[in-house]
Amino acid sequence: MGFGRRNQEPVVTEETKIWVCKSDDCNCWLRDNFKSSDVPTCPICSSEMEQTTRVIEVINNPGKHS
């Protein structure tokens, strides 16, 4: 019997552009559609970041108008 089970929607994933911190001591990353400038700096350690891609869950940024 399945008491308490909910029908969960499948998680939608896709290859997404992200920015990864270049510092070896930091593992921060952020989605391209959440960055605040063309080439962001790390919000944790202020190091440079580089663009790459990852397959992650789709999240829309309603504040981004592009």
ZADRENTOR-194742 format. One record per atom (N, C-alpha, C, O, CB): residue number from 1; atom name; x, y, z. Coordinates in steps of 0.05 Angstrom, whole numbers. Glycine has a CB too. Example, Ala and Ser with C-alpha at 12.3 -4.5 7.8 and 13.67 -1.06 7.14 Angstrom:
REM ZADRENTOR-194742
seq	atom	px	py	pz
1	N	264	-114	156
1	CA	246	-90	156
1	C	264	-66	156
1	O	285	-66	169
1	CB	226	-89	181
2	N	257	-45	142
2	CA	273	-21	143
2	C	258	1	157
2	O	268	23	161
2	CB	282	-12	114
END
This chain:
REM ZADRENTOR-194742
seq	atom	px	py	pz
1	N	17	-23	0
1	CA	0	0	0
1	C	18	25	0
1	O	40	24	10
1	CB	-19	0	24
2	N	8	46	-10
2	CA	23	70	-14
2	C	14	93	2
2	O	11	115	-9
2	CB	24	77	-43
3	N	9	89	28
3	CA	-1	111	44
3	C	21	133	46
3	O	44	126	50
3	CB	-9	102	72
4	N	13	158	42
4	CA	32	180	45
4	C	49	185	20
4	O	65	204	20
4	CB	50	175	68
5	N	47	168	0
5	CA	63	173	-24
5	C	49	194	-41
5	O	25	194	-44
5	CB	67	147	-40
6	N	65	211	-52
6	CA	55	231	-70
6	C	65	226	-98
6	O	87	216	-101
6	CB	62	260	-60
7	N	49	233	-117
7	CA	59	231	-145
7	C	77	255	-150
7	O	68	278	-151
7	CB	35	230	-165
8	N	103	250	-152
8	CA	122	272	-156
8	C	127	276	-185
8	O	129	256	-201
8	CB	148	266	-141
9	N	128	301	-193
9	CA	135	307	-221
9	C	164	301	-226
9	O	181	305	-208
9	CB	128	337	-228
10	N	171	292	-249
10	CA	199	286	-255
10	C	215	312	-256
10	O	204	333	-265
10	CB	201	271	-282
11	N	239	311	-248
11	CA	257	335	-248
11	C	266	339	-277
11	O	277	321	-290
11	CB	281	331	-229
12	N	262	363	-287
12	CA	270	370	-314
12	C	298	381	-314
12	O	304	401	-300
12	CB	250	391	-327
13	N	316	368	-328
13	CA	344	377	-330
13	C	351	383	-358
13	O	340	372	-377
13	CB	363	355	-318
14	N	371	400	-362
14	CA	382	406	-388
14	C	410	417	-385
14	O	418	426	-363
14	CB	363	426	-403
15	N	425	416	-407
15	CA	452	428	-406
15	C	449	458	-404
15	O	437	471	-421
15	CB	468	419	-432
16	N	462	469	-383
16	CA	459	497	-377
16	C	486	511	-375
16	O	505	499	-365
16	CB	444	500	-350
17	N	487	535	-385
17	CA	512	551	-383
17	C	515	560	-354
17	O	496	571	-342
17	CB	512	576	-402
18	N	539	556	-342
18	CA	545	564	-315
18	C	572	578	-314
18	O	587	576	-333
18	CB	544	541	-295
19	N	578	591	-292
19	CA	604	604	-287
19	C	615	590	-262
19	O	601	588	-242
19	CB	601	635	-283
20	N	640	582	-264
20	CA	654	567	-242
20	C	678	584	-233
20	O	692	595	-249
20	CB	663	539	-252
21	N	681	585	-207
21	CA	704	600	-195
21	C	730	586	-203
21	O	732	562	-202
21	CB	701	602	-164
22	N	750	602	-210
22	CA	776	591	-218
22	C	794	585	-194
22	O	814	571	-197
22	CB	790	611	-236
23	N	787	594	-171
23	CA	804	589	-147
23	C	802	560	-139
23	O	781	548	-138
23	CB	795	607	-124
24	N	825	548	-132
24	CA	826	520	-123
24	C	813	516	-96
24	O	805	494	-89
24	CB	855	510	-123
25	N	812	537	-80
25	CA	802	536	-53
25	C	772	541	-52
25	O	760	539	-30
25	CB	816	555	-35
26	N	759	548	-74
26	CA	731	555	-74
26	C	716	537	-94
26	O	726	531	-116
26	CB	727	585	-82
27	N	692	528	-87
27	CA	677	511	-105
27	C	651	524	-113
27	O	631	511	-120
27	CB	671	484	-92
28	N	650	551	-113
28	CA	627	566	-120
28	C	621	565	-150
28	O	640	565	-166
28	CB	630	596	-111
29	N	596	565	-158
29	CA	588	567	-186
29	C	561	580	-186
29	O	546	580	-167
29	CB	587	539	-200
30	N	554	592	-209
30	CA	527	604	-212
30	C	518	601	-241
30	O	533	599	-260
30	CB	528	634	-204
31	N	492	601	-244
31	CA	479	599	-270
31	C	483	624	-286
31	O	483	646	-275
31	CB	449	592	-267
32	N	486	621	-312
32	CA	490	644	-330
32	C	466	663	-328
32	O	470	688	-329
32	CB	493	635	-358
33	N	442	653	-325
33	CA	419	671	-325
33	C	415	685	-297
33	O	395	699	-294
33	CB	394	656	-332
34	N	433	680	-278
34	CA	431	693	-252
34	C	456	711	-247
34	O	458	722	-226
34	CB	430	672	-230
35	N	473	714	-267
35	CA	497	731	-263
35	C	489	760	-264
35	O	469	768	-275
35	CB	518	725	-285
36	N	506	777	-252
36	CA	500	806	-250
36	C	516	823	-270
36	O	511	847	-272
36	CB	505	815	-222
37	N	536	811	-284
37	CA	551	825	-303
37	C	559	806	-326
37	O	555	782	-324
37	CB	577	839	-291
38	N	571	817	-347
38	CA	578	800	-370
38	C	599	779	-362
38	O	596	756	-370
38	CB	590	817	-392
39	N	619	787	-347
39	CA	639	768	-336
39	C	639	771	-306
39	O	652	789	-296
39	CB	668	773	-349
40	N	625	754	-292
40	CA	622	758	-263
40	C	647	751	-248
40	O	664	736	-257
40	CB	599	741	-253
41	N	650	761	-223
41	CA	670	753	-205
41	C	656	736	-184
41	O	632	738	-179
41	CB	685	777	-192
42	N	671	719	-171
42	CA	660	700	-151
42	C	648	716	-128
42	O	661	733	-116
42	CB	682	681	-141
43	N	623	710	-121
43	CA	610	724	-99
43	C	621	715	-72
43	O	616	729	-52
43	CB	580	720	-100
44	N	635	693	-71
44	CA	646	683	-46
44	C	674	693	-41
44	O	680	704	-19
44	CB	646	652	-46
45	N	692	690	-60
45	CA	720	697	-56
45	C	731	720	-74
45	O	754	727	-73
45	CB	738	673	-60
46	N	714	730	-92
46	CA	721	752	-110
46	C	742	745	-132
46	O	754	762	-143
46	CB	731	776	-95
47	N	746	719	-137
47	CA	764	710	-158
47	C	750	711	-185
47	O	726	715	-187
47	CB	774	681	-152
48	N	766	707	-206
48	CA	755	706	-233
48	C	738	681	-236
48	O	743	661	-222
48	CB	777	707	-254
49	N	719	681	-254
49	CA	703	658	-260
49	C	705	652	-290
49	O	711	669	-306
49	CB	673	663	-252
50	N	701	626	-297
50	CA	702	618	-325
50	C	676	604	-332
50	O	664	591	-315
50	CB	726	599	-330
51	N	668	607	-357
51	CA	642	596	-366
51	C	646	567	-375
51	O	666	560	-387
51	CB	631	612	-389
52	N	626	550	-368
52	CA	626	522	-376
52	C	596	514	-376
52	O	579	530	-375
52	CB	643	504	-356
53	N	591	488	-379
53	CA	564	478	-379
53	C	561	454	-360
53	O	581	440	-355
53	CB	555	470	-407
54	N	537	450	-350
54	CA	530	427	-333
54	C	502	419	-339
54	O	485	435	-347
54	CB	534	433	-303
55	N	496	393	-335
55	CA	468	384	-337
55	C	456	387	-309
55	O	463	371	-292
55	CB	466	355	-349
56	N	439	406	-306
56	CA	427	412	-280
56	C	397	417	-283
56	O	387	420	-305
56	CB	441	436	-266
57	N	383	418	-261
57	CA	354	424	-260
57	C	348	451	-272
57	O	363	471	-267
57	CB	343	421	-232
58	N	327	453	-287
58	CA	319	478	-300
58	C	306	496	-279
58	O	287	488	-266
58	CB	299	473	-324
59	N	316	520	-277
59	CA	305	541	-260
59	C	304	567	-276
59	O	324	576	-286
59	CB	321	545	-233
60	N	280	579	-278
60	CA	277	604	-292
60	C	282	627	-273
60	O	275	626	-250
60	CB	249	606	-306
61	N	293	649	-284
61	CA	298	673	-268
61	C	277	694	-277
61	O	281	706	-298
61	CB	327	684	-272
62	N	256	697	-261
62	CA	235	716	-269
62	C	243	745	-269
62	O	230	761	-282
62	CB	211	713	-251
63	N	265	752	-256
63	CA	275	779	-255
63	C	293	786	-279
63	O	300	809	-283
63	CB	290	784	-230
64	N	300	766	-295
64	CA	318	770	-318
64	C	301	775	-343
64	O	285	757	-350
64	CB	338	746	-321
65	N	305	797	-355
65	CA	290	804	-380
65	C	308	803	-404
65	O	317	824	-414
65	CB	276	831	-377
66	N	314	779	-414
66	CA	331	777	-438
66	C	321	755	-457
66	O	333	751	-478
66	CB	359	771	-431
END
